[in-house]
Amino acid sequence: MATNGVVESKWCNWELGYGDAQKIDTDNIAVFPINPEKTYDDDYKGNEYMRIYPHSAYHYNSERYSNGSVIKEGFYVCTDTENGRTISPIEKWLQK
């Protein structure tokens, strides 16, 4: 879990770097940003970590999948790839 204050800490960067060096399977870890309601990924000071690691996000029925269907309101785990962003309902991601 990370707040804007945490990601400004030099220790956050060090801890993430340590995890990377241990070759932890990044499919099984995610950054859980804690930010004010109705804010988005780009509003979060640690958004550079969310481009590297899977992260949680809340969707408000205002966004759409690439096929045009509305994303159901709720929490998702998002992963940025070269081909765009994939999302998975958090319940499904936790079952891994």
Backbone bond lengths (Angstrom), bond angles and torsions (degrees), N, CA, C in turn:
res aa  C-N    CA-C-N  psi(-1)  N-CA   C-N-CA  omega(-1)  CA-C   N-CA-C  phi
1 M - - - 1.444 - - 1.522 107.49 -
2 A 1.303 115.71 141.35 1.460 119.14 -176.54 1.521 110.61 -143.25
3 T 1.324 115.13 135.68 1.459 121.69 173.03 1.518 107.96 -106.50
4 N 1.321 117.46 170.70 1.462 119.93 176.64 1.525 110.66 -57.32
5 G 1.333 118.19 -39.54 1.458 121.17 179.73 1.518 112.84 -65.48
6 V 1.322 116.70 -37.89 1.464 120.46 -179.26 1.523 111.02 -64.40
7 V 1.325 117.89 -44.65 1.461 119.31 -176.10 1.517 112.62 -71.31
8 E 1.334 117.27 -15.35 1.461 119.41 174.47 1.529 111.26 -79.93
9 S 1.320 116.64 -12.51 1.456 121.75 179.87 1.522 110.44 -75.09
10 K 1.324 116.49 141.65 1.468 119.89 177.06 1.520 111.08 -65.90
11 W 1.333 117.56 -23.22 1.457 120.43 -177.89 1.524 112.39 -72.01
12 C 1.311 117.92 -33.10 1.467 120.87 179.77 1.525 109.87 -58.73
13 N 1.304 116.73 -48.66 1.461 121.73 179.16 1.528 110.33 -60.15
14 W 1.321 116.68 -43.18 1.458 121.67 -179.67 1.526 110.59 -63.05
15 E 1.332 117.85 -44.86 1.460 121.42 -178.01 1.519 111.48 -65.61
16 L 1.323 117.50 -41.20 1.463 119.84 176.89 1.530 110.59 -65.02
17 G 1.323 116.72 -40.48 1.456 120.75 177.18 1.517 112.25 -62.66
18 Y 1.326 117.05 -39.83 1.455 121.51 177.55 1.529 110.26 -62.23
19 G 1.328 116.33 -45.23 1.467 120.38 177.98 1.517 111.77 -60.07
20 D 1.324 117.03 -41.81 1.470 120.91 176.92 1.527 111.09 -61.04
21 A 1.325 116.12 -43.52 1.463 120.44 -178.21 1.528 111.55 -64.55
22 Q 1.337 117.28 -26.52 1.459 120.84 178.91 1.527 111.90 -81.51
23 K 1.327 116.27 -0.62 1.471 122.64 -179.84 1.527 112.19 58.53
24 I 1.338 114.43 39.35 1.457 119.80 176.43 1.529 108.09 -64.19
25 D 1.315 117.11 139.74 1.465 122.63 -179.89 1.524 108.87 -67.14
26 T 1.331 117.57 104.64 1.465 120.45 -175.91 1.524 113.00 -68.39
27 D 1.331 119.02 -9.41 1.462 119.79 173.76 1.521 111.30 -72.17
28 N 1.339 116.14 -17.04 1.457 120.23 -176.71 1.527 113.54 -110.34
29 I 1.330 117.67 10.11 1.461 121.35 174.44 1.521 108.09 -129.24
30 A 1.311 115.69 154.62 1.467 119.59 178.43 1.520 109.41 -152.35
31 V 1.313 115.88 149.25 1.452 122.65 173.33 1.531 106.79 -83.81
32 F 1.320 116.51 130.23 1.454 121.34 177.17 1.526 108.00 -111.37
33 P 1.333 117.04 89.92 1.463 119.42 -178.55 1.525 111.00 -71.23
34 I 1.314 115.23 137.72 1.458 121.73 175.40 1.525 106.11 -107.24
35 N 1.306 116.12 109.43 1.459 120.52 -178.26 1.521 109.49 -138.93
36 P 1.312 117.49 163.37 1.466 120.39 -176.29 1.531 113.08 -58.66
37 E 1.318 115.69 149.61 1.458 122.37 178.68 1.531 110.36 -56.09
38 K 1.320 115.18 144.04 1.469 123.91 178.78 1.529 112.99 67.13
39 T 1.331 118.01 22.50 1.461 120.79 171.73 1.524 107.72 -106.44
40 Y 1.301 115.97 161.69 1.456 121.08 -174.01 1.517 110.79 -121.62
41 D 1.322 115.79 171.86 1.462 121.66 -176.01 1.521 113.25 -48.92
42 D 1.319 117.68 -43.95 1.458 120.53 -176.55 1.523 112.93 -68.43
43 D 1.333 117.39 -17.78 1.465 121.40 177.69 1.528 111.92 -80.98
44 Y 1.307 116.57 -13.81 1.461 122.37 -175.34 1.524 109.79 -86.34
45 K 1.331 116.48 128.41 1.466 120.56 -176.33 1.522 112.40 -62.02
46 G 1.318 118.22 -25.67 1.460 121.28 -178.91 1.510 113.28 -94.24
47 N 1.343 117.76 23.81 1.456 118.45 -173.58 1.527 113.67 -63.80
48 E 1.350 118.07 -18.03 1.472 118.47 176.23 1.532 110.39 -65.78
49 Y 1.343 117.81 -30.85 1.463 120.16 176.96 1.520 110.73 -70.53
50 M 1.319 116.36 -31.53 1.458 120.18 -178.44 1.520 111.88 -74.51
51 R 1.298 117.76 -12.13 1.464 120.26 174.12 1.529 110.49 -87.28
52 I 1.332 116.28 -18.63 1.462 121.71 -178.76 1.528 111.29 -96.92
53 Y 1.331 116.71 -42.36 1.461 122.73 -174.69 1.523 110.17 -113.10
54 P 1.338 116.51 152.22 1.464 117.82 170.03 1.531 108.62 -57.33
55 H 1.328 116.44 149.97 1.461 120.41 -178.59 1.520 110.39 -148.26
56 S 1.319 115.02 158.15 1.458 119.04 178.73 1.521 110.00 -86.99
57 A 1.316 115.09 152.70 1.468 121.55 175.97 1.528 107.69 -153.38
58 Y 1.310 115.57 147.84 1.461 120.87 176.03 1.517 108.17 -102.74
59 H 1.312 116.39 128.95 1.472 121.26 178.15 1.531 108.44 -106.74
60 Y 1.337 115.63 139.53 1.462 122.77 -171.02 1.526 115.06 -108.89
61 N 1.313 119.78 27.45 1.465 122.84 -176.38 1.521 112.27 67.70
62 S 1.331 118.36 10.41 1.465 120.09 -178.99 1.528 111.66 -105.28
63 E 1.322 116.58 -0.88 1.473 120.49 -179.13 1.517 109.37 -114.52
64 R 1.320 114.57 160.29 1.466 119.83 -176.50 1.527 111.01 -128.42
65 Y 1.329 114.18 149.94 1.462 120.44 170.91 1.527 108.48 -69.41
66 S 1.316 116.95 166.29 1.468 120.60 -179.94 1.526 111.78 -62.58
67 N 1.336 118.37 -21.21 1.470 120.27 177.98 1.531 112.38 -85.50
68 G 1.350 117.13 -0.31 1.455 121.15 176.62 1.508 115.47 98.56
69 S 1.337 118.30 -14.27 1.466 119.05 -179.70 1.532 110.33 -75.62
70 V 1.325 115.49 150.30 1.459 122.14 -176.94 1.534 109.88 -73.61
71 I 1.317 115.73 137.65 1.460 121.00 175.39 1.519 107.27 -78.32
72 K 1.320 116.94 124.19 1.461 122.55 -179.44 1.534 109.68 -61.35
73 E 1.338 116.67 139.63 1.462 121.29 -179.94 1.522 110.36 -60.61
74 G 1.327 115.49 135.78 1.458 120.53 177.68 1.511 112.07 151.50
75 F 1.337 115.26 -175.59 1.463 121.83 -179.95 1.523 110.53 -88.19
76 Y 1.338 114.85 140.73 1.455 122.86 178.69 1.522 109.40 -135.51
77 V 1.326 116.02 156.21 1.459 120.94 169.32 1.521 105.91 -103.61
78 C 1.334 115.60 123.83 1.456 122.97 -175.69 1.521 110.07 -106.27
79 T 1.307 115.89 139.99 1.464 121.23 175.98 1.518 107.90 -129.79
80 D 1.325 116.39 123.28 1.460 121.16 177.46 1.523 108.92 -87.56
81 T 1.326 115.59 132.17 1.461 121.60 178.19 1.525 108.40 -128.31
82 E 1.310 116.04 176.89 1.466 120.41 176.99 1.522 111.08 -62.25
83 N 1.329 116.74 -26.72 1.465 121.75 -177.21 1.520 113.59 -95.34
84 G 1.331 117.92 7.19 1.462 120.90 -179.60 1.508 110.44 123.90
85 R 1.302 116.08 -156.70 1.465 122.26 -177.16 1.517 109.85 -111.77
86 T 1.327 115.44 135.71 1.457 120.23 171.33 1.519 107.37 -109.35
87 I 1.330 116.25 147.52 1.460 120.38 177.58 1.516 109.30 -129.72
88 S 1.324 114.60 150.04 1.460 121.38 178.58 1.523 107.38 -138.38
89 P 1.330 118.59 134.95 1.460 118.99 176.52 1.531 109.43 -53.88
90 I 1.311 116.79 138.25 1.460 120.18 -174.84 1.522 111.61 -59.25
91 E 1.324 118.04 -33.37 1.462 121.04 179.06 1.527 110.38 -60.95
92 K 1.318 116.76 -42.55 1.476 121.55 179.70 1.526 109.99 -67.84
93 W 1.334 117.26 -42.74 1.467 121.34 -178.85 1.527 110.44 -62.85
94 L 1.326 117.76 -39.50 1.476 121.43 -179.20 1.517 112.94 -67.50
95 Q 1.326 117.93 -20.13 1.461 121.47 -179.04 1.525 112.48 -79.06
96 K 1.319 118.07 -6.92 1.483 120.41 -179.00 1.505 110.74 -60.89
